[in-house]
Amino acid sequence: MSTSTDRNMIPYILTAIGSVFASVAVLWFYGYVHFAKEEDALLLADFTMLKSVPGEDIKLSLEPANQVAQCIDGVLVLLDTTQKGLSGVLVDKQKHAVRCAGQETPQQVK
């Protein structure tokens, strides 16, 4: 009679590790997992808000930025035009999403 202590556990451990790697590979292949690279990140420090003051002119570059802002479900989303699929939501210090004026804000699903 053999007990569980007599069994060789190495094949079970290797099967579990292999299953995790295979699952991650399949999820990555179908686009459910994305391994972010450093160049994918848009840092908030790259953006500045210019406050308009009555009577003062704002000087801007004639070249447009590589990002385009779009309202999606009432939230301001930045889409990168140089890297396909890269986007981000504009938030404040408390991680509150910046809303779009005139857009209906999303309601919490109950």
C-alpha positions as CSV (number, residue, x, y, z in Angstrom):
1,M,0.0,0.0,0.0
2,S,1.4,3.4,-0.9
3,T,0.7,6.7,0.8
4,S,0.9,10.2,-0.6
5,T,4.3,10.6,1.0
6,D,5.6,7.8,-1.2
7,R,4.5,9.4,-4.4
8,N,6.9,11.6,-6.5
9,M,5.4,15.1,-6.4
10,I,7.8,16.6,-9.0
11,P,5.5,15.7,-12.0
12,Y,2.6,17.4,-10.3
13,I,4.6,20.6,-9.5
14,L,6.0,20.7,-13.1
15,T,2.4,20.3,-14.5
16,A,1.1,23.1,-12.3
17,I,3.9,25.5,-13.4
18,G,3.5,24.5,-17.0
19,S,-0.2,25.1,-16.8
20,V,0.3,28.6,-15.4
21,F,2.8,29.4,-18.2
22,A,0.5,28.0,-20.9
23,S,-2.5,30.0,-19.5
24,V,-0.6,33.2,-19.6
25,A,0.7,32.5,-23.1
26,V,-2.8,31.9,-24.4
27,L,-4.2,35.0,-22.7
28,W,-1.3,37.1,-24.1
29,F,-1.9,35.7,-27.6
30,Y,-5.6,36.6,-27.6
31,G,-4.9,40.1,-26.2
32,Y,-6.3,39.6,-22.7
33,V,-2.8,40.1,-21.1
34,H,-0.5,43.0,-22.0
35,F,3.0,43.3,-20.8
36,A,3.6,47.0,-20.5
37,K,6.9,48.5,-21.6
38,E,8.4,51.7,-20.2
39,E,7.7,53.5,-23.5
40,D,4.0,52.6,-23.2
41,A,3.6,54.8,-20.2
42,L,2.3,58.4,-20.5
43,L,3.4,60.3,-17.4
44,L,1.2,63.0,-16.0
45,A,4.4,65.1,-15.7
46,D,4.4,65.3,-19.5
47,F,1.2,67.4,-19.4
48,T,0.4,70.8,-17.9
49,M,-2.8,72.8,-17.7
50,L,-2.5,76.3,-18.9
51,K,-5.0,78.5,-16.9
52,S,-6.6,81.2,-19.0
53,V,-6.5,84.6,-17.4
54,P,-8.6,87.5,-18.8
55,G,-6.4,89.9,-20.7
56,E,-3.4,87.6,-21.1
57,D,-2.4,85.7,-24.2
58,I,-1.4,82.0,-24.1
59,K,1.4,81.0,-26.4
60,L,1.1,77.5,-27.9
61,S,3.2,75.5,-30.3
62,L,1.9,75.2,-33.8
63,E,2.7,71.4,-33.8
64,P,0.0,69.3,-32.3
65,A,0.7,66.8,-29.5
66,N,0.9,63.0,-30.2
67,Q,-2.2,62.5,-28.1
68,V,-5.9,63.1,-28.9
69,A,-8.5,63.7,-26.2
70,Q,-11.9,62.1,-26.7
71,C,-15.0,61.9,-24.5
72,I,-16.0,58.2,-23.9
73,D,-18.9,57.6,-21.5
74,G,-18.5,61.1,-20.1
75,V,-14.8,60.6,-19.2
76,L,-11.9,62.4,-20.9
77,V,-9.6,59.7,-22.5
78,L,-6.3,60.4,-24.1
79,L,-5.5,58.3,-27.1
80,D,-1.9,58.1,-28.4
81,T,-1.6,58.6,-32.2
82,T,2.0,57.1,-32.4
83,Q,1.4,53.8,-30.6
84,K,-1.6,51.8,-31.6
85,G,-3.9,50.9,-28.7
86,L,-2.2,53.1,-26.1
87,S,-4.7,55.2,-24.1
88,G,-5.2,56.6,-20.7
89,V,-7.9,58.3,-18.6
90,L,-7.1,61.8,-17.3
91,V,-7.4,61.9,-13.5
92,D,-6.7,64.3,-10.7
93,K,-4.5,63.8,-7.5
94,Q,-7.2,61.7,-5.8
95,K,-7.7,59.5,-8.9
96,H,-11.0,61.1,-9.8
97,A,-11.7,60.9,-13.5
98,V,-11.9,64.3,-15.4
99,R,-15.4,64.5,-16.8
100,C,-16.4,66.0,-20.2
101,A,-18.6,69.0,-20.2
102,G,-22.0,68.4,-21.9
103,Q,-21.6,64.6,-21.7
104,E,-23.7,62.3,-19.7
105,T,-21.8,60.8,-16.8
106,P,-21.8,57.1,-16.4
107,Q,-24.1,55.8,-13.7
108,Q,-23.2,53.0,-11.3
109,V,-24.8,49.7,-12.2
110,K,-27.0,48.4,-9.5
